[in-house]
Amino acid sequence: MSSGAPSDPLSCRMYEKKFPDIDEPVMVNVRSVAEMGAYVALLEYNNIEGMILLSELSKRRIRSIPKLIRVGRNEVVAVLRVDKEKGYIDLSKRRVEEKDIAQLEEKYAKSKEVHTIMRQTAKVTGKVLEDLYVQFGWPLYKKYGHAYIGFCKAIQNEEEVFGEFDIEPEVYETLMKMIRRRLTPSAVRLRADVEVSCDTYEGIEAIKRALRAGEISAADLPSDGDDAAADDDGDADAQVSVKLVAPPLYVFLTTANNTDKGTALLNEAIARTKAVIEEAGGKMNLKIPPRATSERDEKDFTALLKDLERANAEVDGDDSADDEE
């Protein structure tokens, strides 16, 4: 059995138990492929060695091993047998369900993030990584179900998460610095596409008034008793802006740290716009509901606005020339 060197102060498993349980899905990295099967390292358990038996690679007939498993790739596998005395761990790839893969990948991503923060804290402060896990890392797994949840909560309320632990000032300061650096939510851009029209006497003025009614901020949202949470998320200053794409299509935009709160803000803006335009005899149609946009979406949208602006400028120029003639 191979594992991290015991003399390495930065070497430690992610979880308190030293070995995985039978039937537990685990994340492994494939190190080599032999006639008997594939030798792998259990990434969550300090790289202890395991083997995926050849008969456990696939439910179907094996035609090509390289197509089923490759050296260097991470795989989700299930634990078949564990011999703690000899250090033998037999694993299976074919007994893993699709739902298990998605759940384990999410869990492993969070565990890896926690491990990175813990390891960096130990490295900077010169501490033994396993000592930090024993002191507060593994207790947070028990307290919150996953230490990642505790770390995220600590960004808003340090005392609630770490108040019960007697952590050295240098370690605590470094830990919180790492947590804030890696886990503080980044701003998310959200948008919703709507059509607004009005054929009554008020026409354009009614549309302008309705769209202005939708340009609200987070402070305009109905209070639900969770104002403190909104402030903690940094979304208290979130603002909705409205951009014209081409009549009657408009885009409602906002930026928020919390996607749910940003979505709620856009929904409220749309509701207010709809109320005003319908009162004036107009109509509003929600083309695409609020959703987070990618960086590429933003670039495409900005390019579209520039193209429309350029086209409008060219039309205006043509009209002026006609007037002169």
ABEGO torsion letter per residue (X at the ends): XBBBBAABAABBBABABABBBBGBBBBBBBABBBAAEBBBBBAAAGGBBBBBBAAAABABBBABAAAABBBGBBBBBBBABBBAAAGBBBBBAAABBAAAAAAAAAAAAAAAAAAAAAAAAAAAAGBBAAAAAAAAAAAAAAAAGBAAAAAAAAAABAAAAAAABBBBAAAAAAAAAAAAAAABBBBBBBBBBBBBBBABAAEAAAAAAAAAAABBBAAABBBAGAAAAAAAAGAAABBBBBBBABOABBBBBBBBABAAAAAAAAAAAAAAAAAAAAAAGBBBBBABBBBBBBAAAAAAAAAAAAAAAAAAAAAAAAAAAAAAX
